[in-house]
Amino acid sequence: MQTVVQKWGNSLGIRIPSAYAKEFELKNGSSVDIYEENGKIVISPQKINLDDLLALVRSENMHDAIETGSSIGKEEW
């Protein structure tokens, strides 16, 4: 599949065909990694895992527990 490199502000950009966007679950605003590998430009979707997310947790961005009251039915908490 071919696409065209186009001027985008002071940079260059490419459009990702919808077939690839669907296959790799890319949406407007999705983050990707761009790197060079053996003379080729590689665009790879960023896959964030639980360890990456937990590394972002700090005492400054933690919220207090939210209490919703006592159990009404047969919920097990």
HELIX and SHEET records of a PDB file:
HELIX    1   1 SER A   18  GLU A   23  1                                   6    
HELIX    2   2 LEU A   50  ALA A   55  1                                   6    
HELIX    3   3 SER A   59  ASN A   61  5                                   3    
SHEET    1   A 2 GLN A   6  TRP A   8  0                                        
SHEET    2   A 2 SER A  11  GLY A  13 -1                                        
SHEET    1   B 2 VAL A  32  GLU A  37  0                                        
SHEET    2   B 2 LYS A  40  PRO A  45 -1                                        
END                                                                             
